[in-house]
């Protein structure tokens, strides 16, 4: 419960219009995109500028109150899950574009600016912001920095960390520091790299210097049909093995195709076992040459059909289908887990075959839609919460898929983050000593442990025999789980 003197102090800093405290208002912010974990915050505040963020964080430090930063709430790992006796600092009102420098291809924005707004603001200069998570229409750049988000085009253009040069950060004691700069190389320790992807556990980012990219001269996109995901995976291996770096290589299996087609009518073949979306961009001559290579490799990998986008409208329809995949799966299943493991590209075929076998043995369907080019899998583990024990089976299968990714030489997460959801999977990838070093690093920034607590790292409370306090319905008590 929030102490009354702390509440009054926050009101004196921000005014009542920027503070929510009633149960009905607070319940709106009880979870992020991973709705299976939810917790009512003690207080919600909406700072308008960096100085107000600093004042609120300083007050939290003085009173020993935990705080969590939140953007648009589209995260899929429970990274913005509130603390029950803490403050949720919502940055959605800090959405100014502070500076555009088209000559040096730089831009300075506040954390509440959406991903797509950056590209729209500089399109007249023939520039754009390359990272493009599927939620880019609504997700904010502050959240992208916290999770080191990627997207369909991260294969060629990289993740958020490759496109952010400088940060303004409010640290857990309320101090404001500049990390990095607008230059490509900055001397000293790479604290910019430490902040990006830290999931809001080291401080709150209040300004971001982003690097802009020139819009390519030419773009070519195709959809290749295959009889199975394994065959499509072999095509991906062939493309990368030939030294080709497409702008994007995405894969959907039959379940994902059915869902996406029902939702967007993008023209995917309903009888295909899997489809690859391959996009090549760059100078016109290079694009044409590389695109022909890609088509030939797909044919050699036994593609049953290849459809080329002839117009920008057709290309947009293809991407609308792909980027709607997570939401579209709701048409074929009432609930699902979203996983986010990473594997080496060369293991795509074998790992997808193992996932199919695991799905068959468990009786739980899995829809695969993912960034095939960099091996970032997004298996959607489908289940019906009204069927007794099916949620538990789905949860176990999802966890087993994460373990499979690590066994294949990969990672437990590629871009969604660890948050609360994968904290208990950290020991599958890191040793006890590794985790202790990470905790020591966090403690250097946050000695009180008040900055987005109970995230990333396994604890007895979260990972003991009983589910953690944030589970909506503890499995051993409810018999069924309502996670989504």
Secondary structure per residue as TSV (DSSP state, phi and psi in degrees):
chain	resnum	aa	ss	phi	psi
A	1	X	-	360.0	137.2
A	2	X	-	-73.6	126.1
A	3	X	-	-61.5	143.0
A	4	X	H	-62.1	-39.9
A	5	X	H	-66.9	-33.8
A	6	X	H	-67.1	-44.7
A	7	X	H	-58.1	-47.0
A	8	X	H	-62.8	-36.4
A	9	X	H	-65.3	-42.5
A	10	X	H	-63.6	-40.7
A	11	X	H	-61.3	-38.9
A	12	X	H	-67.2	-28.3
A	13	X	H	-80.7	-42.1
A	14	X	H	-109.5	-24.2
A	15	X	-	87.4	155.1
A	16	X	G	-67.3	-24.8
A	17	X	G	-67.2	-20.9
A	18	X	G	-107.5	17.3
A	19	X	E	-132.5	132.5
A	20	X	E	-111.8	136.8
A	21	X	-	-141.6	-13.2
A	22	X	S	-76.3	149.7
A	23	X	H	-55.4	-40.5
A	24	X	H	-64.5	-42.4
A	25	X	H	-67.9	-42.2
A	26	X	H	-66.2	-32.3
A	27	X	H	-64.7	-22.3
A	28	X	T	-63.9	-25.4
A	29	X	T	-110.1	26.3
A	30	X	S	-77.4	-12.3
A	31	X	-	-154.7	168.9
A	32	X	-	-101.1	-150.4
A	33	X	S	-67.3	-15.2
A	34	X	-	-93.5	82.8
A	35	X	T	-74.9	-7.5
A	36	X	T	-67.5	-21.1
A	37	X	B	-109.0	125.3
A	38	X	-	-147.4	148.1
A	39	X	-	-154.7	127.1
A	40	X	-	-70.1	125.8
A	41	X	-	-71.9	161.1
A	42	X	S	-75.5	-32.6
A	43	X	E	-158.7	146.4
A	44	X	E	-124.0	131.5
A	45	X	E	-127.4	154.5
A	46	X	-	-127.9	78.9
A	47	X	-	-63.3	150.6
A	48	X	S	-103.4	-14.8
A	49	X	S	-155.9	168.2
A	50	X	H	-58.7	-40.8
A	51	X	H	-60.4	-35.4
A	52	X	H	-71.9	-38.0
A	53	X	H	-58.9	-45.4
A	54	X	H	-60.9	-43.2
A	55	X	H	-63.9	-42.3
A	56	X	H	-66.5	-45.1
A	57	X	H	-64.4	-40.1
A	58	X	H	-61.3	-40.5
A	59	X	H	-64.6	-41.2
A	60	X	H	-61.1	-41.1
A	61	X	H	-64.2	-44.4
A	62	X	H	-64.7	-36.2
A	63	X	H	-95.1	-6.1
A	64	X	T	69.8	34.4
A	65	X	-	-98.4	128.4
A	66	X	-	-69.4	153.3
A	67	X	E	-140.7	152.9
A	68	X	E	-135.6	132.9
A	69	X	E	-88.1	146.0
A	70	X	E	-140.5	140.0
A	71	X	S	-103.4	-111.5
A	72	X	S	-87.4	-7.1
A	73	X	S	74.1	26.3
A	74	X	-	-94.8	0.7
A	75	X	-	-61.7	153.4
A	76	X	S	-119.6	22.4
A	77	X	S	-129.1	5.8
A	78	X	S	74.8	20.9
A	79	X	T	-68.3	-25.4
A	80	X	T	-104.8	19.6
A	81	X	-	-62.1	128.0
A	82	X	-	-69.9	162.8
A	83	X	-	-92.3	135.8
A	84	X	T	-62.5	-30.9
A	85	X	T	-112.3	27.7
A	86	X	S	-124.7	-174.0
A	87	X	E	-107.7	131.7
A	88	X	E	-98.1	117.0
A	89	X	E	-99.1	103.0
A	90	X	E	-92.5	123.3
A	91	X	-	-100.3	14.2
A	92	X	T	-66.6	-20.2
A	93	X	T	-86.5	-9.3
A	94	X	-	-93.7	81.0
A	95	X	-	-131.0	38.5
A	96	X	-	-86.1	141.9
A	97	X	E	-90.7	109.9
A	98	X	E	-87.0	-30.6
A	99	X	E	-160.0	138.6
A	100	X	E	-124.7	123.8
A	101	X	E	-122.8	84.8
A	102	X	T	-66.8	-27.2
A	103	X	T	-65.5	-47.0
A	104	X	T	-92.1	1.7
A	105	X	T	56.5	54.0
A	106	X	E	-130.6	158.6
A	107	X	E	-154.4	142.0
A	108	X	E	-117.2	126.4
A	109	X	E	-135.9	160.6
A	110	X	-	-86.7	163.5
A	111	X	T	-68.5	-19.4
A	112	X	T	-84.5	-1.9
A	113	X	S	-69.2	133.3
A	114	X	B	-75.8	157.4
A	115	X	H	-54.9	-48.5
A	116	X	H	-70.5	-27.0
A	117	X	H	-64.1	-30.2
A	118	X	H	-63.5	-49.1
A	119	X	H	-64.2	-40.0
A	120	X	H	-63.4	-36.9
A	121	X	H	-69.0	-24.5
A	122	X	H	-115.9	7.1
A	123	X	G	-61.3	-31.0
A	124	X	G	-67.3	-16.4
A	125	X	G	-96.4	8.5
A	126	X	T	63.6	35.5
A	127	X	E	-124.4	161.5
A	128	X	E	-156.6	171.2
A	129	X	-	-102.5	118.9
A	130	X	-	-70.4	-45.1
A	131	X	-	-59.3	132.6
A	132	X	B	-140.2	70.3
A	133	X	-	-56.6	154.3
A	134	X	T	-60.2	-25.3
A	135	X	T	-91.6	21.2
A	136	X	T	-60.6	-21.4
A	137	X	T	-67.6	-30.6
A	138	X	T	-119.0	-25.7
A	139	X	-	-71.1	149.7
A	140	X	B	-102.5	157.0
A	141	X	H	-66.7	-29.5
A	142	X	H	-63.6	-42.3
A	143	X	H	-67.3	-36.9
A	144	X	H	-59.9	-41.3
A	145	X	H	-65.4	-43.3
A	146	X	H	-60.5	-39.7
A	147	X	H	-100.7	-1.6
A	148	X	T	51.5	55.7
A	149	X	-	-64.0	154.2
A	150	X	-	-117.0	-107.9
A	151	X	B	129.2	-179.3
A	152	X	T	-61.7	-32.8
A	153	X	T	-98.7	17.0
A	154	X	H	-73.3	-17.1
A	155	X	H	-56.7	-48.6
A	156	X	H	-90.7	-37.1
A	157	X	H	-102.7	-9.3
A	158	X	-	87.4	179.6
A	159	X	-	-94.8	-176.2
A	160	X	G	-52.9	-40.9
A	161	X	G	-59.8	-24.6
A	162	X	G	-83.6	-5.4
A	163	X	T	-128.1	10.0
A	164	X	E	-119.3	122.9
A	165	X	E	-100.7	-32.7
A	166	X	E	-147.7	156.9
A	167	X	E	-142.0	145.0
A	168	X	E	-103.8	127.2
A	169	X	E	-128.2	133.9
A	170	X	E	-94.8	115.5
A	171	X	E	-84.3	166.3
A	172	X	T	-61.4	-11.8
A	173	X	T	-93.8	0.9
A	174	X	S	95.0	-7.1
A	175	X	-	-70.9	152.0
A	176	X	E	-113.6	125.3
A	177	X	E	-131.7	149.7
A	178	X	E	-97.9	126.2
A	179	X	E	-116.0	128.1
A	180	X	E	71.7	-163.2
A	181	X	-	-162.3	-167.2
A	182	X	S	-88.1	0.4
A	183	X	S	-88.5	160.9
A	184	X	S	-72.8	-29.0
A	185	X	-	-130.5	131.6
A	186	X	-	-128.6	128.6
A	187	X	-	-70.2	160.5
A	188	X	S	96.3	-175.4
A	189	X	-	-64.5	145.9
A	190	X	-	-83.8	72.2
A	191	X	H	-69.7	-25.7
A	192	X	H	-57.9	-46.4
A	193	X	H	-65.3	-29.9
A	194	X	H	-72.6	-38.3
A	195	X	H	-70.6	-43.3
A	196	X	T	-68.1	124.1
A	197	X	T	87.5	4.1
A	198	X	S	-83.3	1.7
A	199	X	T	58.7	35.0
A	200	X	T	70.7	19.0
A	201	X	S	-96.0	-5.1
A	202	X	S	-112.8	-16.4
A	203	X	E	165.3	-176.4
A	204	X	E	-117.2	122.2
A	205	X	E	-80.9	128.1
A	206	X	E	-118.2	-13.0
A	207	X	E	-146.6	146.4
A	208	X	E	-134.7	130.0
A	209	X	E	-96.9	112.2
A	210	X	E	-105.1	149.9
A	211	X	E	-93.9	132.6
A	212	X	-	-100.2	155.3
A	213	X	E	-121.6	143.0
A	214	X	E	-69.5	133.4
A	215	X	-	-62.9	128.1
A	216	X	-	-64.6	151.4
A	217	X	S	-64.0	-36.6
A	218	X	E	-142.4	144.0
A	219	X	E	-135.7	136.1
A	220	X	E	-133.4	135.0
A	221	X	E	-132.9	139.8
A	222	X	E	-137.1	159.5
A	223	X	E	-122.1	120.4
A	224	X	E	-109.7	129.1
A	225	X	E	-91.9	142.6
A	226	X	E	-135.4	159.4
A	227	X	S	-73.3	-23.7
A	228	X	S	-152.2	157.4
A	229	X	H	-60.9	-31.9
A	230	X	H	-62.2	-42.6
A	231	X	H	-65.6	-41.4
A	232	X	H	-62.3	-38.6
A	233	X	H	-62.4	-37.4
A	234	X	H	-65.3	-34.5
A	235	X	H	-65.2	-40.4
A	236	X	H	-60.4	-45.9
A	237	X	H	-59.6	-39.9
A	238	X	H	-65.4	-40.6
A	239	X	H	-64.5	-50.2
A	240	X	H	-68.3	-37.6
A	241	X	H	-64.0	-23.6
A	242	X	T	-82.2	2.9
A	243	X	T	83.9	12.7
A	244	X	-	-92.2	131.5
A	245	X	-	-115.8	89.8
A	246	X	-	-65.8	163.0
A	247	X	S	-66.1	-34.3
A	248	X	E	-156.6	145.0
A	249	X	E	-137.9	109.3
A	250	X	E	-117.7	148.5
A	251	X	E	-128.1	142.1
A	252	X	E	-129.6	136.4
A	253	X	E	-92.3	-176.2
A	254	X	H	-61.2	-41.1
A	255	X	H	-63.3	-44.1
A	256	X	H	-65.5	-37.9
A	257	X	H	-60.2	-48.1
A	258	X	H	-57.6	-44.7
A	259	X	H	-66.0	-46.9
A	260	X	H	-64.8	-39.9
A	261	X	H	-66.3	-39.7
A	262	X	H	-64.3	-31.6
A	263	X	H	-86.4	-38.9
A	264	X	H	-122.8	-13.5
A	265	X	-	51.3	51.0
A	266	X	-	-82.7	-7.2
A	267	X	-	97.0	13.7
A	268	X	-	-69.6	145.6
A	269	X	-	-77.4	119.2
A	270	X	T	-69.8	-19.5
A	271	X	T	-93.5	3.1
A	272	X	-	-79.6	142.2
A	273	X	S	-75.5	-25.5
A	274	X	E	-165.5	153.8
A	275	X	E	-127.9	146.7
A	276	X	E	-108.8	132.8
A	277	X	E	-103.1	117.1
A	278	X	E	-120.6	129.2
A	279	X	E	-125.7	134.2
A	280	X	E	-121.6	138.2
A	281	X	E	-142.3	169.6
A	282	X	E	138.4	-160.2
A	283	X	S	-57.5	146.3
A	284	X	H	-55.5	-48.7
A	285	X	H	-63.5	-42.0
A	286	X	H	-65.8	-40.7
A	287	X	H	-62.1	-44.9
A	288	X	H	-62.0	-43.7
A	289	X	H	-65.0	-48.1
A	290	X	H	-66.1	-37.1
A	291	X	H	-63.9	-38.3
A	292	X	H	-65.4	-38.5
A	293	X	H	-60.6	-44.3
A	294	X	H	-61.4	-44.8
A	295	X	H	-61.0	-41.7
A	296	X	H	-65.7	-40.1
A	297	X	H	-65.3	-39.8
A	298	X	H	-63.5	-39.6
A	299	X	H	-64.9	-42.2
A	300	X	H	-64.6	-27.5
A	301	X	T	-86.7	13.3
A	302	X	T	72.0	38.2
A	303	X	-	-62.1	133.1
A	304	X	S	-84.0	-20.1
A	305	X	E	-162.0	145.0
A	306	X	E	-128.7	121.8
A	307	X	E	-112.6	123.7
A	308	X	E	-101.5	132.5
A	309	X	-	-71.2	116.0
A	310	X	-	-89.4	-20.4
A	311	X	S	-133.1	164.9
A	312	X	H	-64.6	-30.8
A	313	X	H	-66.9	-40.7
A	314	X	H	-66.1	-40.6
A	315	X	H	-62.6	-43.4
A	316	X	H	-62.4	-37.3
A	317	X	H	-66.0	-39.9
A	318	X	H	-60.9	-46.5
A	319	X	H	-72.3	-30.1
A	320	X	H	-62.5	-40.1
A	321	X	H	-63.0	-48.3
A	322	X	H	-63.5	-44.9
A	323	X	H	-77.7	-9.2
A	324	X	T	-95.2	3.1
A	325	X	H	-56.6	-47.6
A	326	X	H	-60.4	-47.1
A	327	X	H	-67.7	-37.5
A	328	X	H	-65.5	-29.5
A	329	X	G	-62.3	-21.0
A	330	X	G	-60.7	-16.3
A	331	X	G	-75.6	-21.8
A	332	X	T	-114.7	-3.4
A	333	X	-	-154.2	135.9
A	334	X	S	-69.7	-25.0
A	335	X	E	-147.4	156.6
A	336	X	E	-163.5	153.1
A	337	X	E	-92.7	141.5
A	338	X	E	-103.8	117.2
A	339	X	-	-101.1	167.8
A	340	X	-	-149.8	40.5
A	341	X	-	-79.2	161.8
A	342	X	B	-124.9	139.7
A	343	X	-	-133.9	160.3
A	344	X	-	-61.6	143.5
A	345	X	G	-56.9	-36.3
A	346	X	G	-66.9	-14.5
A	347	X	G	-97.8	3.6
A	348	X	H	-54.3	-52.4
A	349	X	H	-59.4	-48.4
A	350	X	H	-69.0	-40.4
A	351	X	H	-68.6	-41.3
A	352	X	H	-62.6	-37.2
A	353	X	H	-64.7	-40.4
A	354	X	H	-67.3	-38.6
A	355	X	H	-63.3	-40.7
A	356	X	H	-61.6	-40.8
A	357	X	H	-66.8	-43.0
A	358	X	H	-62.0	-38.9
A	359	X	H	-63.1	-45.5
A	360	X	H	-63.1	-43.7
A	361	X	H	-68.2	-34.0
A	362	X	H	-85.4	-18.3
A	363	X	T	76.7	14.9
A	364	X	-	-111.7	124.9
A	365	X	-	-72.8	147.6
A	366	X	E	-129.8	123.5
A	367	X	E	-100.4	125.0
A	368	X	E	-104.7	123.7
A	369	X	E	-144.9	122.5
A	370	X	E	-164.2	171.9
A	371	X	B	-84.1	86.6
A	372	X	G	-65.2	-29.8
A	373	X	G	-63.1	-34.7
A	374	X	G	-113.6	14.6
A	375	X	T	71.7	19.0
A	376	X	B	-89.2	100.1
A	377	X	-	-80.2	144.8
A	378	X	-	-129.2	66.9
A	379	X	E	-66.2	129.0
A	380	X	E	-101.4	110.3
A	381	X	E	-90.8	110.7
A	382	X	E	-90.7	140.4
A	383	X	E	-157.3	164.5
A	384	X	-	-115.1	112.3
A	385	X	T	-65.5	-15.4
A	386	X	T	-81.7	-11.3
A	387	X	S	-92.6	123.6
A	388	X	T	-58.0	130.5
A	389	X	T	71.1	-1.0
A	390	X	H	-68.5	-34.4
A	391	X	H	-63.1	-40.4
A	392	X	H	-63.9	-41.1
A	393	X	H	-61.7	-42.1
A	394	X	H	-66.0	-39.9
A	395	X	H	-63.7	-41.6
A	396	X	H	-65.0	-42.9
A	397	X	H	-62.3	-42.8
A	398	X	H	-60.1	-42.8
A	399	X	H	-66.2	-38.8
A	400	X	H	-65.3	-34.0
A	401	X	H	-66.6	-39.9
A	402	X	H	-60.3	-45.4
A	403	X	H	-62.3	-38.8
A	404	X	H	-61.4	-40.7
A	405	X	H	-61.9	-41.5
A	406	X	H	-66.4	-42.5
A	407	X	H	-61.3	-30.4
A	408	X	T	-81.6	3.0
A	409	X	T	94.2	19.8
A	410	X	-	-109.4	-146.1
A	411	X	B	-137.9	160.1
A	412	X	S	-78.2	-15.1
A	413	X	-	-156.3	144.9
A	414	X	S	-108.5	-36.3
A	415	X	S	-153.2	-16.4
A	416	X	S	-79.5	-19.9
A	417	X	-	91.5	170.8
A	418	X	-	-88.0	-50.9
A	419	X	T	53.4	-137.1
A	420	X	T	-88.2	-35.4
A	421	X	T	-61.7	-40.4
A	422	X	T	-110.4	11.2
A	423	X	G	-57.1	-38.6
A	424	X	G	-74.9	-11.3
A	425	X	G	-92.2	-7.5
A	426	X	H	-56.0	-40.8
A	427	X	H	-65.8	-14.6
A	428	X	H	-70.3	-23.0
A	429	X	H	-113.9	-29.7
A	430	X	S	-121.2	146.0
A	431	X	-	-76.5	168.3
A	432	X	H	-60.0	-38.0
A	433	X	H	-67.0	-40.1
A	434	X	H	-56.1	-48.0
A	435	X	H	-66.3	-37.8
A	436	X	H	-62.6	-39.4
A	437	X	H	-64.6	-42.8
A	438	X	H	-62.2	-42.0
A	439	X	H	-64.7	-36.4
A	440	X	H	-65.0	-39.2
A	441	X	H	-63.7	-46.4
A	442	X	H	-60.7	-39.9
A	443	X	H	-63.9	-28.7
A	444	X	H	-64.0	-33.4
A	445	X	H	-89.3	-33.1
A	446	X	-	-134.0	69.1
A	447	X	T	-63.0	-26.0
A	448	X	T	-82.3	-14.2
A	449	X	S	68.8	34.2
A	450	X	-	-105.0	-7.1
A	451	X	B	-91.9	106.5
A	452	X	S	45.4	61.8
A	453	X	-	-71.5	165.4
A	454	X	S	62.2	33.5
A	455	X	-	-124.1	153.0
A	456	X	S	72.6	-50.0
A	457	X	S	-95.9	137.9
A	458	X	-	-69.5	138.9
A	459	X	-	-136.4	157.0
A	460	X	H	-56.7	-33.3
A	461	X	H	-67.7	-37.9
A	462	X	H	-87.4	-32.8
A	463	X	H	-121.8	17.0
A	464	X	S	-73.9	-169.4
A	465	X	S	-65.4	-31.8
A	466	X	S	-92.9	146.1
A	467	X	-	-58.7	153.3
A	468	X	-	-67.5	172.3
A	469	X	T	-69.2	-12.9
A	470	X	T	-91.3	-7.8
A	471	X	B	-63.4	137.0
A	472	X	S	-63.5	-45.5
A	473	X	S	-140.0	101.3
A	474	X	-	-50.7	130.5
A	475	X	H	-60.3	-40.1
A	476	X	H	-73.8	-14.0
A	477	X	H	-97.8	-39.2
A	478	X	H	-90.4	-24.7
A	479	X	S	83.4	-34.0
A	480	X	S	-130.4	160.3
A	481	X	-	-117.9	138.3
A	482	X	-	-115.0	76.8
A	483	X	-	-85.7	-28.9
A	484	X	-	-128.8	360.0
